[in-house]
Amino acid sequence: MTTVALFHSALGVRPGITDAADRLRAAGHDVVVVDQYGGRSFDDYAEAGAHVEAVGFPALMATALDGVAALPDGFVAAGFSNGAGMAEYVATRRRVAGLLLFSGALPLALLGDGVRWPAGVPAQLHHTTGDPLRRPEWTDQLLADARAGGGAVEVFEYPGTGHLFTDPGLPAEYDPEAAALLWDRALAFCRRVG
C-alpha cells in the first residue's frame, strides 16, 4: 500500500474530502489530508473563490509543499478541483509515485515558469462530461505537458453535470454511481503505483 497526500478543493475540507480519505484508508493506504485553510470551509463556490484569490496561489502552493514536507518520497498526490492543481505543483517539486486529479487539471505553465511534468509519472484525471467548471483547453494542455514529460494520463469521463460529483455533502452535484466507479479506478491506480 502507499501514502496518499490529499488536497481539498476551493471549498476546503468537506464531507467529500473526509469520505475520500476514509475510502483510501479502508483500502489500506495511509492518508494525509492537507488542510490549506486551517479548518475553514465554504458552501458557496463564489465565496470560496474569493478566499482563494485573497490568500493567493503562491501562498497556497507553499502551504501544499509544507503539508507534505514530512512524507517520504514515493507518495501519491491527489486533489479535487483546485486541489488537483496543488497535487500537480507538489509533483513538480517532490518525487511522487503518481497523481490523482479529480475534477481539475491545470496547464503546468500556470504553476510557474519552466515547470515541467515529473519524468514518467503516471496520472488519472476524472471529471463529468458536463462539469460547468471544466476547461477543456486546460485538460488538453495538461495532457500535452504529461506526454512531453514521458508521463501517461488516463482520462475518465462520467455522465453528469456535477463538479465535485463525489462529495455526498453537495446533493445537487453528488452522483453515487459515478463516485463508486471513480473510486474503483482510483484505488486500482494506487495499488498499481504504490
C-alpha positions as a printed NumPy array, in Angstrom:
array([[  0.   ,   0.   ,   0.   ],
       [  1.024,   3.594,  -0.346],
       [  0.78 ,   7.013,   1.262],
       [ -1.63 ,   9.489,  -0.312],
       [ -1.44 ,  13.252,   0.155],
       [ -4.978,  14.547,  -0.373],
       [ -5.651,  18.18 ,  -1.308],
       [ -9.097,  19.745,  -0.942],
       [-10.997,  21.885,  -3.424],
       [-11.507,  25.628,  -3.071],
       [-14.394,  24.747,  -0.728],
       [-12.   ,  23.361,   1.904],
       [-12.148,  20.099,   3.859],
       [-15.754,  18.98 ,   3.437],
       [-17.583,  15.628,   3.511],
       [-16.222,  14.732,   0.076],
       [-12.651,  15.001,   1.352],
       [-13.285,  13.05 ,   4.544],
       [-15.155,  10.417,   2.515],
       [-12.223,  10.179,   0.089],
       [ -9.755,   9.804,   2.948],
       [-11.935,   7.119,   4.552],
       [-12.151,   5.148,   1.289],
       [ -8.393,   5.283,   0.8  ],
       [ -7.717,   4.258,   4.405],
       [-10.22 ,   1.385,   4.175],
       [ -8.183,   0.108,   1.216],
       [ -5.06 ,   0.081,   3.413],
       [ -3.435,   3.357,   2.364],
       [ -2.001,   5.955,   4.714],
       [ -3.659,   9.31 ,   4.031],
       [ -2.543,  12.825,   4.882],
       [ -5.289,  15.404,   4.332],
       [ -3.534,  18.692,   3.656],
       [ -5.821,  21.376,   5.086],
       [ -4.683,  24.587,   3.427],
       [ -7.391,  26.645,   5.141],
       [ -6.736,  25.765,   8.783],
       [-10.169,  24.207,   9.255],
       [-12.199,  26.772,   7.32 ],
       [-14.62 ,  25.526,   4.65 ],
       [-17.234,  27.001,   2.332],
       [-20.605,  26.023,   0.874],
       [-20.506,  28.552,  -1.965],
       [-18.092,  28.464,  -4.905],
       [-18.028,  32.266,  -5.313],
       [-17.179,  32.81 ,  -1.637],
       [-14.538,  30.075,  -1.799],
       [-13.065,  31.576,  -4.973],
       [-12.821,  34.972,  -3.28 ],
       [-10.965,  33.322,  -0.408],
       [ -8.539,  31.637,  -2.822],
       [ -7.879,  34.977,  -4.509],
       [ -7.347,  36.704,  -1.161],
       [ -4.86 ,  34.055,   0.001],
       [ -3.195,  33.839,  -3.424],
       [ -1.795,  30.903,  -5.332],
       [  1.833,  31.411,  -4.232],
       [  0.783,  31.087,  -0.586],
       [ -1.414,  28.057,  -1.337],
       [  1.406,  26.353,  -3.23 ],
       [  3.781,  26.987,  -0.317],
       [  1.212,  25.523,   2.075],
       [  0.827,  22.494,  -0.196],
       [  4.568,  21.825,  -0.048],
       [  4.636,  22.369,   3.714],
       [  1.803,  19.854,   4.063],
       [  3.885,  17.06 ,   2.515],
       [  7.266,  18.021,   3.979],
       [  7.284,  15.095,   6.419],
       [  6.304,  12.485,   3.814],
       [  8.967,  10.26 ,   2.278],
       [  9.305,  10.321,  -1.496],
       [  7.065,   7.996,  -3.474],
       [  3.63 ,   9.079,  -2.233],
       [  0.588,   9.61 ,  -4.449],
       [ -0.516,  13.252,  -4.737],
       [ -4.288,  13.548,  -5.114],
       [ -6.542,  16.561,  -5.287],
       [-10.039,  17.782,  -6.018],
       [-10.564,  20.766,  -8.334],
       [ -8.205,  23.486,  -7.05 ],
       [ -6.527,  20.749,  -5.029],
       [ -5.693,  18.931,  -8.266],
       [ -3.54 ,  21.929,  -9.182],
       [ -1.904,  21.712,  -5.757],
       [ -1.215,  17.995,  -6.324],
       [  0.335,  18.817,  -9.699],
       [  2.509,  21.502,  -8.141],
       [  3.724,  19.178,  -5.4  ],
       [  4.558,  16.547,  -8.031],
       [  6.836,  19.042,  -9.787],
       [  8.738,  19.66 ,  -6.541],
       [  8.778,  16.206,  -4.921],
       [  9.246,  12.651,  -6.209],
       [  5.784,  11.107,  -6.349],
       [  4.56 ,   7.681,  -7.447],
       [  1.522,   9.088,  -9.251],
       [ -1.151,  11.766,  -9.463],
       [ -4.899,  11.503,  -8.966],
       [ -6.682,  14.553, -10.37 ],
       [-10.368,  14.812,  -9.536],
       [-12.439,  17.463, -11.338],
       [ -9.431,  19.624, -12.095],
       [ -6.353,  19.986, -14.256],
       [ -4.011,  22.915, -14.713],
       [ -1.572,  23.538, -17.542],
       [  1.846,  23.462, -15.922],
       [  2.62 ,  26.972, -17.19 ],
       [  0.096,  28.269, -14.635],
       [  2.249,  26.788, -11.855],
       [  5.316,  28.837, -12.74 ],
       [  7.888,  29.484, -15.44 ],
       [  9.779,  26.423, -16.582],
       [  7.634,  23.944, -14.595],
       [  7.811,  20.508, -16.247],
       [  5.893,  17.264, -15.824],
       [  7.811,  14.939, -13.495],
       [  9.575,  12.38 , -15.682],
       [  7.489,   9.271, -16.271],
       [  4.918,   9.945, -13.535],
       [  1.514,   8.359, -14.302],
       [ -1.777,  10.077, -13.561],
       [ -5.518,   9.703, -13.687],
       [ -7.915,  12.562, -14.434],
       [-11.6  ,  12.172, -13.534],
       [-14.418,  14.602, -14.41 ],
       [-18.02 ,  14.727, -15.577],
       [-18.814,  15.48 , -19.188],
       [-20.952,  18.478, -18.233],
       [-18.799,  19.9  , -15.429],
       [-19.526,  23.657, -15.567],
       [-16.047,  24.479, -14.2  ],
       [-14.141,  22.246, -16.613],
       [-11.811,  23.972, -19.062],
       [-11.124,  21.541, -21.927],
       [ -8.22 ,  23.642, -23.198],
       [ -6.516,  23.236, -19.812],
       [ -7.047,  19.482, -19.922],
       [ -5.612,  19.33 , -23.44 ],
       [ -2.539,  21.3  , -22.37 ],
       [ -2.02 ,  19.156, -19.282],
       [ -2.127,  16.025, -21.46 ],
       [  0.448,  17.58 , -23.798],
       [  2.623,  18.535, -20.79 ],
       [  2.449,  14.965, -19.473],
       [  3.304,  13.414, -22.845],
       [  6.282,  15.767, -23.154],
       [  7.491,  14.54 , -19.754],
       [  7.038,  10.864, -20.576],
       [  4.002,  10.501, -18.334],
       [  0.769,   8.725, -19.173],
       [ -2.567,  10.217, -18.115],
       [ -5.699,   8.108, -18.08 ],
       [ -8.741,  10.336, -18.607],
       [-12.107,   9.157, -17.288],
       [-15.34 ,  10.98 , -18.081],
       [-18.589,  10.371, -16.234],
       [-22.07 ,  11.384, -17.354],
       [-23.49 ,  14.297, -15.444],
       [-23.024,  17.95 , -14.655],
       [-21.631,  17.908, -11.122],
       [-18.246,  19.434, -10.465],
       [-17.468,  17.761,  -7.126],
       [-19.588,  14.742,  -8.01 ],
       [-18.023,  12.505,  -5.351],
       [-18.996,  14.807,  -2.463],
       [-22.058,  13.471,  -0.589],
       [-22.277,  16.842,   1.161],
       [-23.224,  18.5  ,  -2.155],
       [-26.514,  16.768,  -3.058],
       [-27.054,  18.818,  -6.242],
       [-23.706,  17.538,  -7.595],
       [-23.243,  14.145,  -5.937],
       [-23.548,  11.074,  -8.147],
       [-23.127,   7.882,  -6.083],
       [-22.774,   5.598,  -9.122],
       [-20.117,   7.757, -10.767],
       [-18.358,   8.161,  -7.411],
       [-18.26 ,   4.382,  -6.9  ],
       [-16.763,   3.854, -10.363],
       [-14.228,   6.63 ,  -9.796],
       [-13.098,   5.021,  -6.539],
       [-12.785,   1.589,  -8.158],
       [-10.446,   3.138, -10.726],
       [ -8.543,   5.364,  -8.293],
       [ -7.946,   2.562,  -5.793],
       [ -6.71 ,   0.272,  -8.571],
       [ -4.32 ,   3.074,  -9.602],
       [ -2.988,   3.381,  -6.045],
       [ -2.409,  -0.379,  -5.866],
       [ -0.605,  -0.283,  -9.207],
       [  1.756,   2.589,  -8.432],
       [  2.206,   2.029,  -4.679]])
